[in-house]
Amino acid sequence: MIPIGDNIRCRSKPIINYWLIGINIAVFLWELRLEFSGELGYFINSWGVIPAQISGAITNALFFNNSAAWIIVIWRAFSLLLGIFLHGSFSQILGNLLFLWVFGKTVENILGHGRYLGFYLATGAIASLVQILAEPSLTVPLIGGNGAIAAVLGVYIMKFPKAKIDTILPLIILYIPIEVPAFFYIFWWFGQQLFYGIGSLNIPPVGVNQSGAVFWGQVVGLLIGAAFMRLKK
């Protein structure tokens, strides 16, 4: 099922949402260039969220008074934000950007431009922290804006649970336009994760996102978005 729009009118242009989508696309194109040149593995392993490296650096900095470890902590802290804009497959970025296009513009209209940007970055970073806590010894990079987009979806569902989402249902060679209640997309959001391996990029040595911690990061993102909207009321 492919969401393409909703029936909620926006009072202003979602310029931040456009920029977020544009940055994601630009970074992914850069990843494709790096894959072609054989440098993608180094780039992802340098800037993706690797729980073992972050948890190890924090342990050395706090408990062993290792000043060099603080440099690693600060450097790796940037990965909590940069990792939001990295993607490991064509299906992952297409799925994420479809949801961001449909639900993000309305959430930006609710929160305002500046607050929406802060909310997106903060929830993405928090989702990454949850992934680190869930599996601190993991050595595989975790990337993607899934946690931030799940939070956006949580805000949308809390505000407009009965909104109708314009959806295309692909049936082999036919595409049937239908309307689906917004609440349904909570389940479809997690269901589509099963297809994120399609069109994977070649990221040596072990790929990315090979952990159940990714799931928990998204669950927390969804709950943060719902709770935020609940408190805002």
Contacts in CASP RR format, 6 or more apart in sequence:
PFRMAT RR
TARGET T0000
AUTHOR 0000-0000-0000
METHOD contacts of the structure
MODEL  1
MIPIGDNIRCRSKPIINYWLIGINIAVFLWELRLEFSGELGYFINSWGVI
PAQISGAITNALFFNNSAAWIIVIWRAFSLLLGIFLHGSFSQILGNLLFL
WVFGKTVENILGHGRYLGFYLATGAIASLVQILAEPSLTVPLIGGNGAIA
AVLGVYIMKFPKAKIDTILPLIILYIPIEVPAFFYIFWWFGQQLFYGIGS
LNIPPVGVNQSGAVFWGQVVGLLIGAAFMRLKK
1 167 0 8 1.000
1 168 0 8 1.000
1 169 0 8 1.000
1 180 0 8 1.000
1 188 0 8 1.000
2 98 0 8 1.000
2 167 0 8 1.000
2 168 0 8 1.000
2 169 0 8 1.000
2 170 0 8 1.000
3 98 0 8 1.000
3 99 0 8 1.000
3 102 0 8 1.000
3 103 0 8 1.000
3 165 0 8 1.000
3 166 0 8 1.000
3 167 0 8 1.000
3 180 0 8 1.000
3 185 0 8 1.000
4 98 0 8 1.000
4 102 0 8 1.000
4 166 0 8 1.000
4 167 0 8 1.000
4 168 0 8 1.000
5 101 0 8 1.000
5 102 0 8 1.000
5 165 0 8 1.000
5 166 0 8 1.000
6 102 0 8 1.000
6 103 0 8 1.000
6 106 0 8 1.000
6 160 0 8 1.000
6 163 0 8 1.000
6 164 0 8 1.000
6 165 0 8 1.000
6 166 0 8 1.000
6 182 0 8 1.000
7 163 0 8 1.000
7 164 0 8 1.000
7 166 0 8 1.000
8 106 0 8 1.000
8 109 0 8 1.000
8 160 0 8 1.000
8 163 0 8 1.000
10 105 0 8 1.000
10 106 0 8 1.000
10 108 0 8 1.000
10 109 0 8 1.000
11 109 0 8 1.000
12 109 0 8 1.000
14 104 0 8 1.000
14 105 0 8 1.000
14 106 0 8 1.000
14 108 0 8 1.000
14 109 0 8 1.000
15 113 0 8 1.000
16 108 0 8 1.000
16 113 0 8 1.000
16 114 0 8 1.000
16 116 0 8 1.000
16 117 0 8 1.000
16 120 0 8 1.000
17 100 0 8 1.000
17 101 0 8 1.000
17 104 0 8 1.000
17 105 0 8 1.000
17 108 0 8 1.000
17 116 0 8 1.000
20 100 0 8 1.000
20 117 0 8 1.000
20 120 0 8 1.000
21 97 0 8 1.000
21 100 0 8 1.000
21 101 0 8 1.000
23 85 0 8 1.000
24 85 0 8 1.000
24 87 0 8 1.000
24 93 0 8 1.000
24 96 0 8 1.000
24 97 0 8 1.000
24 100 0 8 1.000
25 93 0 8 1.000
25 97 0 8 1.000
27 85 0 8 1.000
27 86 0 8 1.000
27 87 0 8 1.000
28 87 0 8 1.000
28 93 0 8 1.000
31 40 0 8 1.000
31 43 0 8 1.000
31 44 0 8 1.000
31 86 0 8 1.000
31 87 0 8 1.000
31 88 0 8 1.000
31 201 0 8 1.000
32 201 0 8 1.000
34 40 0 8 1.000
34 41 0 8 1.000
34 43 0 8 1.000
35 201 0 8 1.000
35 202 0 8 1.000
35 203 0 8 1.000
40 201 0 8 1.000
40 202 0 8 1.000
40 203 0 8 1.000
41 203 0 8 1.000
41 204 0 8 1.000
41 205 0 8 1.000
44 86 0 8 1.000
44 88 0 8 1.000
44 141 0 8 1.000
44 143 0 8 1.000
44 203 0 8 1.000
44 207 0 8 1.000
44 208 0 8 1.000
45 141 0 8 1.000
47 78 0 8 1.000
47 79 0 8 1.000
47 82 0 8 1.000
47 83 0 8 1.000
47 86 0 8 1.000
48 79 0 8 1.000
48 82 0 8 1.000
48 83 0 8 1.000
48 86 0 8 1.000
48 141 0 8 1.000
48 142 0 8 1.000
48 143 0 8 1.000
48 208 0 8 1.000
49 79 0 8 1.000
49 80 0 8 1.000
49 83 0 8 1.000
49 128 0 8 1.000
49 131 0 8 1.000
49 132 0 8 1.000
49 141 0 8 1.000
49 142 0 8 1.000
49 143 0 8 1.000
50 76 0 8 1.000
50 79 0 8 1.000
50 138 0 8 1.000
50 139 0 8 1.000
50 140 0 8 1.000
50 141 0 8 1.000
50 142 0 8 1.000
51 131 0 8 1.000
51 132 0 8 1.000
51 135 0 8 1.000
51 136 0 8 1.000
51 137 0 8 1.000
51 138 0 8 1.000
51 139 0 8 1.000
51 142 0 8 1.000
51 213 0 8 1.000
52 136 0 8 1.000
52 137 0 8 1.000
52 138 0 8 1.000
52 139 0 8 1.000
53 72 0 8 1.000
53 76 0 8 1.000
53 139 0 8 1.000
54 73 0 8 1.000
54 76 0 8 1.000
54 79 0 8 1.000
54 132 0 8 1.000
55 132 0 8 1.000
55 136 0 8 1.000
55 137 0 8 1.000
56 69 0 8 1.000
56 136 0 8 1.000
57 69 0 8 1.000
57 70 0 8 1.000
57 72 0 8 1.000
57 73 0 8 1.000
57 76 0 8 1.000
58 69 0 8 1.000
58 73 0 8 1.000
60 66 0 8 1.000
60 69 0 8 1.000
61 67 0 8 1.000
61 69 0 8 1.000
61 70 0 8 1.000
61 72 0 8 1.000
61 73 0 8 1.000
79 128 0 8 1.000
80 124 0 8 1.000
80 125 0 8 1.000
80 128 0 8 1.000
80 129 0 8 1.000
81 121 0 8 1.000
81 124 0 8 1.000
81 125 0 8 1.000
83 128 0 8 1.000
83 143 0 8 1.000
83 144 0 8 1.000
83 145 0 8 1.000
84 120 0 8 1.000
84 121 0 8 1.000
84 124 0 8 1.000
84 125 0 8 1.000
84 128 0 8 1.000
84 144 0 8 1.000
84 145 0 8 1.000
84 148 0 8 1.000
85 144 0 8 1.000
85 145 0 8 1.000
86 143 0 8 1.000
86 144 0 8 1.000
87 93 0 8 1.000
87 96 0 8 1.000
87 143 0 8 1.000
87 144 0 8 1.000
87 145 0 8 1.000
88 143 0 8 1.000
88 144 0 8 1.000
88 200 0 8 1.000
88 201 0 8 1.000
88 203 0 8 1.000
88 208 0 8 1.000
88 209 0 8 1.000
89 196 0 8 1.000
89 197 0 8 1.000
89 198 0 8 1.000
89 199 0 8 1.000
89 200 0 8 1.000
89 201 0 8 1.000
90 198 0 8 1.000
90 199 0 8 1.000
91 195 0 8 1.000
91 196 0 8 1.000
91 197 0 8 1.000
91 198 0 8 1.000
91 199 0 8 1.000
92 144 0 8 1.000
92 146 0 8 1.000
92 196 0 8 1.000
92 197 0 8 1.000
92 209 0 8 1.000
95 192 0 8 1.000
95 196 0 8 1.000
96 144 0 8 1.000
96 145 0 8 1.000
96 146 0 8 1.000
96 149 0 8 1.000
99 149 0 8 1.000
99 152 0 8 1.000
99 153 0 8 1.000
99 185 0 8 1.000
99 189 0 8 1.000
100 149 0 8 1.000
100 152 0 8 1.000
102 165 0 8 1.000
103 149 0 8 1.000
103 152 0 8 1.000
103 153 0 8 1.000
103 156 0 8 1.000
103 185 0 8 1.000
104 116 0 8 1.000
104 152 0 8 1.000
104 156 0 8 1.000
106 156 0 8 1.000
106 159 0 8 1.000
106 160 0 8 1.000
107 116 0 8 1.000
107 119 0 8 1.000
107 152 0 8 1.000
107 155 0 8 1.000
107 156 0 8 1.000
107 159 0 8 1.000
108 116 0 8 1.000
110 155 0 8 1.000
110 159 0 8 1.000
111 119 0 8 1.000
111 155 0 8 1.000
119 151 0 8 1.000
119 152 0 8 1.000
119 155 0 8 1.000
119 228 0 8 1.000
120 148 0 8 1.000
120 151 0 8 1.000
120 152 0 8 1.000
121 148 0 8 1.000
123 147 0 8 1.000
123 148 0 8 1.000
123 150 0 8 1.000
123 151 0 8 1.000
123 152 0 8 1.000
123 221 0 8 1.000
123 224 0 8 1.000
123 225 0 8 1.000
124 145 0 8 1.000
124 147 0 8 1.000
124 148 0 8 1.000
124 151 0 8 1.000
124 221 0 8 1.000
126 220 0 8 1.000
126 221 0 8 1.000
126 224 0 8 1.000
127 145 0 8 1.000
127 146 0 8 1.000
127 147 0 8 1.000
127 148 0 8 1.000
127 150 0 8 1.000
127 151 0 8 1.000
127 217 0 8 1.000
127 218 0 8 1.000
127 220 0 8 1.000
127 221 0 8 1.000
128 142 0 8 1.000
128 217 0 8 1.000
130 213 0 8 1.000
130 216 0 8 1.000
130 217 0 8 1.000
130 220 0 8 1.000
130 221 0 8 1.000
131 142 0 8 1.000
131 211 0 8 1.000
131 213 0 8 1.000
131 214 0 8 1.000
131 216 0 8 1.000
131 217 0 8 1.000
132 213 0 8 1.000
134 211 0 8 1.000
134 212 0 8 1.000
134 213 0 8 1.000
134 216 0 8 1.000
134 217 0 8 1.000
135 211 0 8 1.000
135 212 0 8 1.000
135 213 0 8 1.000
138 211 0 8 1.000
138 213 0 8 1.000
139 206 0 8 1.000
140 206 0 8 1.000
140 207 0 8 1.000
140 208 0 8 1.000
140 209 0 8 1.000
140 210 0 8 1.000
140 211 0 8 1.000
141 203 0 8 1.000
141 207 0 8 1.000
141 208 0 8 1.000
141 209 0 8 1.000
142 208 0 8 1.000
142 209 0 8 1.000
142 211 0 8 1.000
142 213 0 8 1.000
142 214 0 8 1.000
143 208 0 8 1.000
143 209 0 8 1.000
144 209 0 8 1.000
146 193 0 8 1.000
146 214 0 8 1.000
146 217 0 8 1.000
146 218 0 8 1.000
147 217 0 8 1.000
147 218 0 8 1.000
147 220 0 8 1.000
147 221 0 8 1.000
147 222 0 8 1.000
148 221 0 8 1.000
150 189 0 8 1.000
150 217 0 8 1.000
150 218 0 8 1.000
150 219 0 8 1.000
150 221 0 8 1.000
150 222 0 8 1.000
151 221 0 8 1.000
151 222 0 8 1.000
151 224 0 8 1.000
151 225 0 8 1.000
151 228 0 8 1.000
152 225 0 8 1.000
153 185 0 8 1.000
153 186 0 8 1.000
153 189 0 8 1.000
153 222 0 8 1.000
153 225 0 8 1.000
154 186 0 8 1.000
154 221 0 8 1.000
154 222 0 8 1.000
154 223 0 8 1.000
154 225 0 8 1.000
154 226 0 8 1.000
154 229 0 8 1.000
155 225 0 8 1.000
155 226 0 8 1.000
155 228 0 8 1.000
155 229 0 8 1.000
156 163 0 8 1.000
156 182 0 8 1.000
157 182 0 8 1.000
157 183 0 8 1.000
157 185 0 8 1.000
157 186 0 8 1.000
157 226 0 8 1.000
158 225 0 8 1.000
158 226 0 8 1.000
158 229 0 8 1.000
158 230 0 8 1.000
159 229 0 8 1.000
160 182 0 8 1.000
161 181 0 8 1.000
161 182 0 8 1.000
161 183 0 8 1.000
162 181 0 8 1.000
162 182 0 8 1.000
162 183 0 8 1.000
163 181 0 8 1.000
163 182 0 8 1.000
164 179 0 8 1.000
164 180 0 8 1.000
164 181 0 8 1.000
164 182 0 8 1.000
165 179 0 8 1.000
165 180 0 8 1.000
165 181 0 8 1.000
165 182 0 8 1.000
165 184 0 8 1.000
165 185 0 8 1.000
166 177 0 8 1.000
166 179 0 8 1.000
167 177 0 8 1.000
167 178 0 8 1.000
167 179 0 8 1.000
167 180 0 8 1.000
168 175 0 8 1.000
168 176 0 8 1.000
168 177 0 8 1.000
168 178 0 8 1.000
169 175 0 8 1.000
169 176 0 8 1.000
169 177 0 8 1.000
169 178 0 8 1.000
186 222 0 8 1.000
189 218 0 8 1.000
189 222 0 8 1.000
190 215 0 8 1.000
190 218 0 8 1.000
193 214 0 8 1.000
193 215 0 8 1.000
193 218 0 8 1.000
196 209 0 8 1.000
200 207 0 8 1.000
END
